[in-house]
Amino acid sequence: MNTSSHFDQLIAHLFSCQSEEALSNALQELLTPSEVTEISKRLQIFRLLEGGVPQREIAKQLGVGIATVTRGSRALKAKEGNE
């Protein structure tokens, strides 16, 4: 089974959740607390970048490396280019 298929299965599993509580439970079953924290930080990176906060400030606020913020910035730019 390839990685794309695994990702598709993950998406299908998460979409099968019928409520916010069910989705929360599914994520807690799948992820460790540190993985939840890291994913949450990545989401915050997107929100702060969209709000115009400078990359270095985001890295400082969230306690992440500048490379992590730059990766988020590139992902947002790619997304905007595809819209």
C-alpha positions as a Markdown table, in Angstrom:
| # | Residue | x | y | z |
|---|---|---|---|---|
| 1 | Met | 0.0 | 0.0 | 0.0 |
| 2 | Asn | 1.4 | 3.4 | -0.9 |
| 3 | Thr | 1.5 | 6.6 | 1.1 |
| 4 | Ser | -1.1 | 8.2 | -1.0 |
| 5 | Ser | -3.5 | 5.4 | -0.2 |
| 6 | His | -2.7 | 5.8 | 3.5 |
| 7 | Phe | -3.4 | 9.5 | 3.3 |
| 8 | Asp | -6.7 | 8.8 | 1.5 |
| 9 | Gln | -7.7 | 6.4 | 4.2 |
| 10 | Leu | -6.9 | 9.0 | 6.9 |
| 11 | Ile | -9.0 | 11.6 | 5.2 |
| 12 | Ala | -11.9 | 9.1 | 4.8 |
| 13 | His | -11.7 | 8.2 | 8.4 |
| 14 | Leu | -11.8 | 11.8 | 9.6 |
| 15 | Phe | -14.6 | 12.6 | 7.3 |
| 16 | Ser | -16.6 | 9.7 | 8.6 |
| 17 | Cys | -16.8 | 11.5 | 12.0 |
| 18 | Gln | -20.4 | 12.6 | 12.6 |
| 19 | Ser | -19.7 | 15.3 | 15.2 |
| 20 | Glu | -17.0 | 17.6 | 16.5 |
| 21 | Glu | -16.7 | 15.3 | 19.5 |
| 22 | Ala | -16.2 | 12.2 | 17.3 |
| 23 | Leu | -13.6 | 14.1 | 15.3 |
| 24 | Ser | -11.8 | 15.1 | 18.5 |
| 25 | Asn | -11.9 | 11.5 | 19.8 |
| 26 | Ala | -10.6 | 10.2 | 16.5 |
| 27 | Leu | -7.7 | 12.6 | 16.5 |
| 28 | Gln | -6.8 | 11.8 | 20.1 |
| 29 | Glu | -6.8 | 8.1 | 19.3 |
| 30 | Leu | -4.6 | 8.6 | 16.2 |
| 31 | Leu | -2.1 | 11.2 | 17.6 |
| 32 | Thr | 0.1 | 11.6 | 20.6 |
| 33 | Pro | -0.3 | 14.8 | 22.6 |
| 34 | Ser | 2.9 | 16.2 | 21.1 |
| 35 | Glu | 1.7 | 15.5 | 17.6 |
| 36 | Val | -1.5 | 17.4 | 18.4 |
| 37 | Thr | 0.5 | 20.3 | 19.7 |
| 38 | Glu | 2.7 | 20.4 | 16.6 |
| 39 | Ile | -0.3 | 20.2 | 14.2 |
| 40 | Ser | -2.0 | 23.0 | 16.2 |
| 41 | Lys | 1.2 | 25.1 | 16.0 |
| 42 | Arg | 1.3 | 24.7 | 12.2 |
| 43 | Leu | -2.3 | 25.8 | 11.9 |
| 44 | Gln | -1.5 | 28.9 | 14.0 |
| 45 | Ile | 1.5 | 29.6 | 11.7 |
| 46 | Phe | -1.0 | 29.8 | 8.8 |
| 47 | Arg | -3.4 | 32.1 | 10.7 |
| 48 | Leu | -0.6 | 34.4 | 11.9 |
| 49 | Leu | 0.9 | 34.6 | 8.4 |
| 50 | Glu | -2.5 | 35.4 | 6.9 |
| 51 | Gly | -2.7 | 38.1 | 9.6 |
| 52 | Gly | 0.5 | 39.7 | 8.3 |
| 53 | Val | 2.7 | 38.8 | 11.4 |
| 54 | Pro | 6.4 | 38.6 | 10.4 |
| 55 | Gln | 7.9 | 35.2 | 10.2 |
| 56 | Arg | 10.5 | 35.8 | 12.9 |
| 57 | Glu | 7.8 | 37.0 | 15.2 |
| 58 | Ile | 5.7 | 33.9 | 14.6 |
| 59 | Ala | 8.7 | 31.7 | 15.3 |
| 60 | Lys | 9.3 | 33.5 | 18.5 |
| 61 | Gln | 5.7 | 33.5 | 19.6 |
| 62 | Leu | 5.2 | 29.8 | 18.9 |
| 63 | Gly | 8.6 | 28.5 | 19.9 |
| 64 | Val | 9.2 | 27.0 | 16.5 |
| 65 | Gly | 12.1 | 27.3 | 14.0 |
| 66 | Ile | 12.1 | 29.8 | 11.3 |
| 67 | Ala | 12.3 | 27.0 | 8.8 |
| 68 | Thr | 9.0 | 25.7 | 10.0 |
| 69 | Val | 7.4 | 29.1 | 9.5 |
| 70 | Thr | 9.0 | 29.5 | 6.1 |
| 71 | Arg | 7.5 | 26.1 | 5.1 |
| 72 | Gly | 4.1 | 27.3 | 6.2 |
| 73 | Ser | 4.6 | 30.5 | 4.2 |
| 74 | Arg | 5.5 | 28.6 | 1.0 |
| 75 | Ala | 2.5 | 26.3 | 1.5 |
| 76 | Leu | 0.2 | 29.4 | 1.7 |
| 77 | Lys | 1.8 | 30.9 | -1.4 |
| 78 | Ala | 1.3 | 27.7 | -3.3 |
| 79 | Lys | -2.3 | 27.5 | -2.2 |
| 80 | Glu | -2.9 | 31.1 | -3.3 |
| 81 | Gly | -1.4 | 30.3 | -6.6 |
| 82 | Asn | -3.8 | 27.4 | -7.1 |
| 83 | Glu | -6.9 | 29.4 | -6.3 |
